[in-house]
Amino acid sequence: NLDDRKIRLTINSSSISDYALTPDASKLYYLAAFEKGYDLWVTEPRTRETKILAKLAGTPSGIEMTKDGKNVFVTNKGALVKIDETGKLTPISINGEMILNSAAEREYIFNHAWRQVKEKFYDPTIRNIDWKMYKDTYAKFLPHITNNYDFQELLSEMLGELNGSHTGGRYSPQPGATDNTASFGLLYDETFTGNGLKVAEVIAGGPLDKAGNKVRAGNIIEKIDGKGNNDEGDWNILLNRKAGENTLLSLYDPSTNTRWDETVKPFTAGEEGALLYKRWVKKMSDMVDKLSGGKVGYVHVQGMNDGSYRTVVDEVMGKNANKQALIVDTRFNGGGWLHNDLNTFLSGKQYLQFAPQGHMVNSAEPMDRWTKPSVVIMSESNYSDAFIFPYVYKQNGIGKLVGMPVAGTGTAVWWETQIDPTIVFGIPMIATIGKEGRPTENLQVEPDIKVPLPYEDFLAGRDPQLEAAVKEMLKEIKENPHP
């Protein structure tokens, strides 16, 4: 009756990288990221006592245990450490050398990649091509390659002969301390030719979007930490490695002819990118609201992942719950694995209406799925599962597709890190078969309403694809009014 005696061993939900049970099953060690980074936790299954044995705040790792169960070994931020049952942490120093034959290693990786493709490519016939001929052809270049930049290209060229998505070679060098330009969370007037940086917009949520800051559009940054661009020649130099550091801005307001200083902590370009994405989504949502007179809702699917799905459900069943139709924007989505969840969520059919005290209200079952009309916007930038989703959305007749054709990239990939961990190559191992009875790879999905997005319109603040989607939904609402 083991099925009746299943229990949860951890006390909270978290990301766990590995676990190890002592030989007598008296203690369970596991690495979990519950706060900041991964710490070593220990639970006594019999007493349920749980605690952090070693505060590492480190990176994911495996766990190796000594035979007696009294010590475990983990890697933490690139270093090997030993932790005993009391939580004492002992660094383990490693001092070793090896003579590496780089050319021979590259040759091994090349041959290995060729063999792996032969065994694992989604089409067992390897598209009926002479795969050995390609190996022999590209192997001729190996003796002339002396670095991984060129080796990555060689792998990509050979794998590219498969005419498949989700493949190619990657090289990710591990740099040391590098330059890193921070940002103030501002957009600048690029046409300004005077001294300084003229602010065009303060990005919402950025370091300067706070009650205590006076920076507004039209203000000019004359100096950063007492230096102007005339001192260094490039403003970016003044922001190098400044993320999270107190930085002094000297500002000028031409409209009032006043000058003042403000202190701010710049953030990273990645953090700024996240805010710019939110800014774009809000702009699209506001545009839909204006064009539809508040009748149509909007949601953007950033990626085919858990976080994006939570956002979709939250926004659709939250602020858009009372809308009469929905636009699902998948443009610029690089993929993941969410097509079934989105397909299920958008294909709801109403089967009950609620009426307290005889009054019909805007509430019905199913309450966890969208039951009203929807349309999907897609573009040339869709890839992988962002191809599969619109493909199945159209195949299942849920609604129409608006935008531009999307290349058929409907495979699931296995990316393999090599013996040299800076080299990775991919093999599309799983094909998806749709109504055509053939792999969707290289099967372009066509929109029902084809609308390009000229860059002139984009720069002018217009979005013809969004406008066409709103028009289609308003037509749907008029022809099929939803209760």
Secondary structure, DSSP 8 states (H G I E B T S, - for coil): -GGGG----SSS--EEEEEEE-TTSS-EEEEEESSSSEEEEEEETTTTEEEEEEEEEE-----EE-TTSSEEEEEETTEEEEEETT--EEEE---------HHHHHHHHHHHHHHHHHHH-SSTTGGG--HHHHHHHHHTTGGG--SHHHHHHHHHHHHHTT--SS-EEEE-----S---B-B-SEEE-TT--SSSEEEEEE-TTSTT-STT----TT-EEEEETTB-HHHHS-GGGGGBT-TTS-EEEEEEETTTTEEEEEEE--B-HHHHHHHHHHHHHHHHHHHHHHHHTT-EEEEE--SBSHHHHHHHHHHHTTTTTT-SEEEEE-TT---BS-HHHHHHHHT----EE--GGG---S-EE-SSS--S-EEEEE-TT--THHHHHHHHHHHTTS-EEEES-B----EEEEEEE-SSTTEEEEEEEEE-B-TTSSB-TT--B--SEE----HHHHHTT--HHHHHHHHHHHHHHHHS---
